[in-house]
């Protein structure tokens, strides 16, 4: 049965996470990144998980899992290697009609998490439906090479231009071909080359004056710089 | 008097066009303003020249191809200058100026036919007919030019490198607005022109439609522009497709204006203007 792909808005929503190991720590990090509030239920925490559990938005309950823990959660993730515990989490979630993911045990999952590449607002999700996590991983690495950090700037520019243009109140039908013109133009090449003057020139040629990087409050290479700093 | 004014107009247009071309190449704002001012002066003189020709001939000066070309170049220049007031497309002067110069030169070298003083050309209906058709033609020529420039800019944008053309062309959004407003105004004027012509034909010839070649071609042209407007406003055909269509529709307009006047027999052809009668009592 094929999965139905969706992107979830978890900001401010409660997610139950069961487990305290390295995998649980990784899941906790990605949940916090999506802005979720996390109820973390585990009798024991590894170092990484403990650091993250101190962050805002995490409600730490240091004991074993009880079926009542799924109360109020939008999503449940079980990241333990205890098969009986995983099963009872899955059953409790199923009973409460909450989607549950048991890490590395596809048959117990009502949702699975794809391999993800993020470039600013671009999200590329790859899933083999659990057939081969290895293949999904290789595919993700290929996409990472193919879609460089310039996509973050590129999309930020397009978003800013779009907001500014629609704020001018022209009918949508009038603006639509302009957006297509932008994505069909050399804008991407200019962003990738870090050529700010070239970007301004393309924006002027399509949208007219008032759409330079400076006027849109954008700049190039922020993401690349961030990556270098982080490295 | 009208001849003298005609030549002074031509001189103003030539100088204005040259300065505007200078702006196109050097991109100096001072040159742009100077060229535009000269074209305005030329347009004022041109208006005076046509008015003088009207007074001298006693009828609307559009009875021969020579005069029609002159009126058309006046309408085109007027359309550009007026549209430019609200939608500044700075390179238009450099493009339209030379076209108007060529049209006026063509008008100058064509044989001067004696002005036909038929009653038809004194009728208010015919004056409205000719003036609105001509003004409409000028605006629709501008729509076509906007389309051509749009396609050129579009091509430059898709190219891998940014050439000098790219920097000088107006933005696509500006060109699209130019095409849109000139199309709306031009279509409206053309419609008024066709209706007033039909009204006069009903008065003078007893039927508002006679399958004259020019009438037929004008209808084809009008339908093309109606389709262009429809696809643009209703189906949102802007951009490339709209630009191509506006160029194609203008080709039909040229056939109507020149072909039907020169090559096809009919009461609209310039050679038979003399036979046009006035309204029947």
HADDOCK unambig.tbl for C-alpha pairs under 7 A between the chains (distance, minus, plus):
assign (segid A and resid 173 and name CA) (segid B and resid 236 and name CA) 5.58 0.50 0.50
assign (segid A and resid 177 and name CA) (segid B and resid 238 and name CA) 6.66 0.50 0.50
assign (segid A and resid 177 and name CA) (segid B and resid 239 and name CA) 5.92 0.50 0.50
assign (segid A and resid 178 and name CA) (segid B and resid 173 and name CA) 6.94 0.50 0.50
assign (segid A and resid 184 and name CA) (segid B and resid 158 and name CA) 6.72 0.50 0.50
assign (segid A and resid 185 and name CA) (segid B and resid 157 and name CA) 5.19 0.50 0.50
assign (segid A and resid 185 and name CA) (segid B and resid 158 and name CA) 5.03 0.50 0.50
assign (segid A and resid 186 and name CA) (segid B and resid 157 and name CA) 6.42 0.50 0.50
assign (segid A and resid 186 and name CA) (segid B and resid 158 and name CA) 6.30 0.50 0.50
assign (segid A and resid 186 and name CA) (segid B and resid 160 and name CA) 6.71 0.50 0.50
assign (segid A and resid 204 and name CA) (segid B and resid 171 and name CA) 6.02 0.50 0.50
assign (segid A and resid 205 and name CA) (segid B and resid 170 and name CA) 6.45 0.50 0.50
assign (segid A and resid 205 and name CA) (segid B and resid 171 and name CA) 4.15 0.50 0.50
assign (segid A and resid 205 and name CA) (segid B and resid 172 and name CA) 6.23 0.50 0.50
assign (segid A and resid 206 and name CA) (segid B and resid 171 and name CA) 4.86 0.50 0.50
assign (segid A and resid 206 and name CA) (segid B and resid 172 and name CA) 4.69 0.50 0.50
assign (segid A and resid 206 and name CA) (segid B and resid 173 and name CA) 6.12 0.50 0.50
assign (segid A and resid 207 and name CA) (segid B and resid 171 and name CA) 5.73 0.50 0.50
assign (segid A and resid 207 and name CA) (segid B and resid 172 and name CA) 6.30 0.50 0.50
assign (segid A and resid 207 and name CA) (segid B and resid 173 and name CA) 5.30 0.50 0.50
assign (segid A and resid 208 and name CA) (segid B and resid 171 and name CA) 4.75 0.50 0.50
assign (segid A and resid 208 and name CA) (segid B and resid 173 and name CA) 6.54 0.50 0.50
assign (segid A and resid 208 and name CA) (segid B and resid 174 and name CA) 6.66 0.50 0.50
